[in-house]
Amino acid sequence: MAPRFGIEEEYFVVDPGSREVVPRAADVVRRAAATLGERASTELVGFLAEAKTPPCDDLVKLEEQIRSMRAAMADAAAAEGLRLAATGTPVLGDLVPAPISEGPRYAESLATYRGLDDEQSICSCHVHVEMPDRERAVLVGNHLRPWLPTLLALAANSPFWAGRDTGHACWRVLAWARWPVAGPPPYFASLSHYEEVVAALLECGALMDTGTIFWDVRPSARLPTVEVRVADVALTAADAAALAGLIRALVEVAAAAVDAGEPAPDPPQEMLRAAYWLAARHGTAGTGVDVRTGRPAAQRELAADLLARARPALRDSGDAERVAHGVRRLLAGGTGAELQRAAHRRRDRLTDVVDAALLPEAAVAAPPARSAT
């Protein structure tokens, strides 16, 4: 049986008139809690509201949960005279220094990381997949490392930052790269190796606590899961579900490889960083690098390889056609980054980009059309 899985998503709170981000996430979360309870929460920056699905055992249920969660958050924002936008970076607004949410932990973060917090206005999607233990989660992470750049390219949804096109499909991941413990994780020989590295990072002060381990794959600090954090928040619920289904299948294939004693590929960290930048720069449209060989490869070819890798687990869960359709849709020009830019090209207005990313409220929560209008 396929493991249970779920996602966490972050959204920007925007003013419906100016479409600029506004620091009123606490108001939105307070209202959303009436429906979602603790599954709605604030984040470090006051522009961001976060929501979580409950664990789900199949992909259809997860997509239903994502849609209802997004609608509940959008309704809470509307009740406050606000909207929520699903973009990895803020399109419009006065961003620096970012307004830091209230609370002792956020204050400690600002004291520790200073200017990094000032510019930490990014929204991501975290996919959690249940694991029987932390040792397995660490070893599964090793097998996932070569596929992280391709997942990044498929999930790219952050081309704009503060009124300009960055020239990248995923600017969010480059903002993350400045943090001391972020991006693709190292290869870990065991759970004890992982814990030794984390202990050293804590001792030297690079980590404030285990909650500031921002590697793109990690054993969750609070849940019995492996957490994959490489993706921008998805433009639509369908995209979020397709990505989650793909990641769960990759985790299942990785877990089978761990059980079989298969060694995980160990590409050099500098090769992974290069692959990350190429994926962030071009999304699915350009050339990347196959970190298993060190050779250039089209991002589309890498996506096909990734789908082939996941296919056995997708067949077993009954998700093969659903996820393959989602990947084909993204490759056909439907990534969030491409749709954001299409919205901008139509009238050369950044407000149109924000409008294309607004979450639907409950009354209109049917799947949106695949266009940038």
C-alpha positions in Angstrom: 0.0 0.0 0.0 1.3 3.5 -0.9 2.3 5.6 2.1 0.1 8.5 3.2 1.2 11.9 2.1 0.2 15.6 2.4 1.4 19.1 1.6 2.1 22.5 3.1 1.6 25.6 1.0 2.4 29.3 1.5 0.5 32.1 -0.1 1.0 35.9 -0.4 -1.5 38.2 1.1 -2.3 40.9 -1.4 -4.4 44.0 -1.5 -7.1 43.5 -4.2 -6.8 47.1 -5.5 -3.1 47.6 -5.8 -2.2 43.8 -5.9 0.7 44.6 -3.7 1.6 42.3 -0.8 0.4 43.5 2.6 1.5 42.3 6.1 -1.9 41.0 7.2 -1.3 37.2 7.2 -2.2 37.1 10.9 -5.7 38.4 10.2 -6.3 35.9 7.5 -5.0 33.0 9.6 -7.2 34.0 12.5 -10.3 33.7 10.3 -9.2 30.6 8.5 -8.6 28.8 11.8 -12.4 28.7 12.3 -12.4 26.2 9.4 -8.9 24.7 9.3 -7.9 24.9 12.9 -4.1 24.5 13.4 -3.8 23.6 9.7 -3.7 27.4 9.0 -0.7 29.3 10.4 1.5 32.4 10.0 5.0 32.3 8.8 8.2 34.3 9.5 7.1 37.2 7.1 3.8 39.0 7.7 3.0 38.8 3.9 2.7 34.9 4.1 -0.1 32.7 5.2 0.4 28.9 5.3 -2.0 26.0 5.1 -1.6 22.3 5.4 -3.6 19.3 4.2 -4.3 16.3 6.5 -2.5 13.1 5.6 -4.2 11.4 2.6 -3.9 7.9 1.4 -4.6 8.6 -2.3 -4.1 11.3 -4.8 -7.7 12.0 -5.6 -8.4 12.7 -1.9 -5.3 14.9 -1.7 -6.4 17.1 -4.6 -9.8 17.5 -3.0 -8.1 18.5 0.3 -5.9 21.0 -1.6 -8.9 22.6 -3.3 -11.0 22.9 -0.1 -8.0 24.2 1.8 -7.3 26.9 -0.8 -10.9 27.9 -0.8 -11.0 28.1 3.0 -7.9 30.3 3.0 -9.3 32.5 0.1 -12.6 32.9 1.9 -10.8 34.0 5.1 -8.8 36.6 3.1 -12.0 37.9 1.3 -13.7 38.4 4.7 -10.8 40.7 5.6 -11.0 42.5 2.2 -7.9 40.8 0.9 -6.9 38.1 -1.6 -4.2 35.4 -1.7 -1.8 34.8 -4.5 0.0 31.5 -5.3 3.3 32.7 -6.5 6.8 31.7 -5.3 7.9 35.3 -5.1 6.0 38.6 -4.6 5.2 40.3 -7.9 4.4 43.8 -6.5 5.0 45.6 -3.2 7.5 47.2 -0.9 9.4 44.1 0.2 12.6 45.1 2.0 12.9 44.9 4.9 10.1 42.3 5.2 7.7 42.7 8.1 8.5 40.0 10.6 5.6 38.2 12.3 5.2 38.6 16.1 6.6 35.9 18.4 9.8 35.0 20.3 11.0 32.5 17.7 10.6 35.0 14.8 12.5 37.6 16.9 15.3 35.2 17.5 15.5 34.4 13.8 15.8 38.1 13.0 18.5 38.5 15.6 20.4 35.5 14.2 20.0 35.9 10.4 19.5 39.7 10.1 19.4 40.7 6.4 18.5 37.2 5.3 15.1 37.6 7.1 14.7 41.1 5.6 14.5 39.6 2.1 12.8 36.3 2.9 9.5 36.8 1.1 9.1 33.5 -0.7 6.3 30.9 -0.9 7.0 27.2 -1.3 5.2 23.8 -1.3 6.5 21.1 1.0 5.4 17.5 0.3 5.5 15.1 3.2 5.6 11.3 2.7 5.2 8.9 5.6 8.3 7.0 6.6 8.6 4.2 9.2 11.7 5.8 10.8 14.2 8.6 10.4 17.0 6.2 9.2 14.9 5.3 6.2 14.0 9.0 5.6 17.7 9.9 5.5 18.6 7.1 3.1 15.7 7.8 0.9 16.8 11.4 0.6 20.1 10.2 -0.9 18.2 8.5 -3.7 16.1 11.7 -4.3 19.1 14.1 -4.6 19.7 13.6 -8.4 16.0 14.3 -9.2 15.7 17.6 -7.2 16.7 19.9 -10.1 14.1 18.4 -12.4 11.4 18.7 -9.8 12.5 22.3 -9.4 12.1 22.9 -13.1 8.6 21.4 -13.3 7.5 23.4 -10.2 9.0 26.8 -11.3 6.5 29.5 -10.4 8.5 32.6 -9.4 9.8 34.6 -12.4 8.9 38.1 -11.0 10.2 39.9 -7.9 9.1 43.4 -6.8 7.9 44.7 -10.2 10.5 43.1 -12.5 11.1 39.9 -14.4 14.2 38.3 -12.9 15.0 36.4 -16.1 14.6 33.2 -14.1 11.7 30.7 -14.0 12.3 30.1 -10.3 13.8 33.0 -8.4 12.7 31.7 -5.1 15.3 28.9 -5.0 18.1 31.4 -5.6 16.9 33.5 -2.7 17.0 30.3 -0.5 20.6 29.6 -1.7 22.0 32.3 0.5 21.0 30.6 3.7 23.7 28.6 5.5 21.8 25.3 5.5 19.6 25.2 2.3 19.3 23.8 -1.2 20.3 20.2 -2.1 21.4 18.3 0.9 24.7 16.5 1.2 25.0 12.7 0.9 24.5 11.0 4.3 25.9 7.6 5.0 23.4 7.0 7.8 21.1 8.7 10.3 24.0 9.0 12.7 26.0 10.8 10.0 23.1 13.1 9.5 22.8 13.8 13.2 26.6 14.4 13.5 26.4 17.1 10.8 23.4 18.7 12.3 25.0 18.8 15.7 28.1 20.5 14.3 25.9 23.1 12.5 24.0 23.8 15.7 27.2 24.1 17.8 28.8 26.6 15.4 25.6 28.7 15.2 24.8 28.2 11.5 21.5 26.6 12.7 19.2 28.3 15.2 17.5 25.0 15.8 16.5 21.9 13.8 13.6 23.9 12.4 16.1 26.0 10.4 17.4 23.0 8.5 16.3 24.2 5.1 17.7 21.4 2.8 15.3 20.5 0.0 15.0 17.0 1.4 15.1 16.3 5.1 13.6 14.0 7.7 10.8 16.1 9.2 11.7 17.5 12.6 8.1 17.1 13.9 6.4 14.4 11.7 7.2 10.8 10.8 7.9 11.8 7.2 10.5 12.6 4.6 9.9 16.2 3.6 10.6 17.4 0.0 10.8 21.2 0.0 12.2 22.0 -3.5 9.0 23.3 -5.1 7.5 26.8 -5.5 3.9 27.0 -4.4 1.9 25.8 -7.3 -0.2 28.1 -9.4 -3.2 25.7 -9.3 -4.4 22.9 -7.0 -4.1 20.4 -10.0 -0.4 21.3 -10.4 0.2 20.9 -6.6 -1.5 17.4 -6.6 0.4 16.2 -9.7 3.7 17.3 -8.1 2.8 15.6 -4.8 1.8 12.4 -6.6 5.1 12.4 -8.5 7.1 13.0 -5.4 5.4 10.2 -3.4 6.1 7.8 -6.2 9.8 8.8 -6.3 10.0 8.3 -2.5 8.4 4.8 -2.9 10.9 3.8 -5.6 13.8 5.2 -3.4 12.6 3.3 -0.4 12.5 0.1 -2.5 16.1 0.8 -3.6 17.1 1.3 0.1 15.5 -2.0 1.0 17.3 -3.8 -1.8 20.7 -2.4 -0.7 21.2 -0.4 -3.9 23.8 2.4 -3.5 22.4 5.9 -4.1 24.1 8.1 -6.8 26.4 10.7 -5.2 26.8 13.5 -7.6 29.2 16.3 -6.5 27.5 19.1 -4.7 28.9 21.6 -7.2 27.2 19.7 -10.0 23.9 19.7 -8.1 24.3 23.5 -7.6 24.9 24.0 -11.3 21.8 21.8 -12.2 19.7 23.8 -9.7 20.7 27.1 -11.4 20.0 25.8 -14.9 16.6 24.5 -13.8 15.9 27.8 -12.0 17.0 29.8 -15.0 15.2 28.0 -17.8 12.4 26.0 -16.1 11.3 23.2 -18.4 12.2 25.1 -21.6 16.0 24.9 -21.7 19.0 22.7 -21.2 20.0 21.3 -17.9 22.6 18.8 -16.7 22.1 15.2 -15.9 23.9 15.1 -12.6 24.3 11.3 -12.8 26.6 11.7 -15.9 27.7 15.3 -15.7 26.5 15.7 -19.3 24.1 18.4 -20.7 20.5 17.3 -21.3 17.3 19.0 -22.3 15.1 19.6 -19.3 12.3 17.8 -21.1 14.5 14.7 -21.4 15.3 14.8 -17.7 11.6 15.1 -16.9 10.9 12.0 -19.1 13.6 10.2 -17.2 12.1 11.3 -13.8 8.6 10.1 -14.9 10.1 6.8 -16.0 11.8 6.4 -12.6 8.5 7.0 -10.8 6.3 4.9 -13.1 6.4 1.5 -11.2 5.1 3.1 -8.0 2.6 5.3 -10.0 1.2 2.1 -11.6 0.9 0.4 -8.2 -1.0 3.4 -6.7 -3.2 3.8 -9.8 -1.9 7.3 -10.3 0.1 6.7 -13.5 -2.2 8.4 -16.0 -3.2 11.2 -13.7 0.4 12.2 -12.9 1.7 11.7 -16.4 -1.1 14.0 -17.7 0.0 16.6 -15.1 3.6 16.4 -16.2 2.7 16.6 -19.9 0.6 19.7 -19.2 3.5 21.4 -17.5 5.9 20.5 -20.3 3.5 21.8 -22.9 3.9 25.3 -21.6 1.9 25.2 -18.4 4.4 25.8 -15.7 3.5 28.6 -13.3 6.4 30.7 -14.5 5.3 30.4 -18.2 1.7 31.2 -17.3 2.8 34.2 -15.3 4.8 35.6 -18.2 2.0 34.9 -20.6 -0.3 37.0 -18.4 2.2 39.8 -18.4 2.7 39.8 -22.2 -0.9 40.2 -22.9 -1.2 43.8 -21.7 2.3 44.5 -20.1 0.7 44.8 -16.7 2.0 43.1 -13.6 -1.4 43.4 -12.0 -2.5 40.8 -14.5 0.2 38.5 -13.2 -1.2 38.7 -9.7 -4.7 38.2 -10.9 -3.7 35.0 -12.7 -2.3 33.7 -9.4 -5.2 34.5 -7.1 -6.7 31.6 -5.2 -10.4 30.8 -6.0 -12.9 31.3 -3.2 -15.3 28.5 -2.3 -18.0 29.8 -4.6 -15.7 29.5 -7.6 -13.4 26.7 -6.4 -13.8 24.5 -9.5 -10.5 23.8 -11.4 -9.4 26.9 -13.2 -8.8 26.9 -17.0 -5.2 26.3 -18.1 -4.7 29.9 -19.4 -3.0 33.0 -18.1 -6.0 35.2 -18.3 
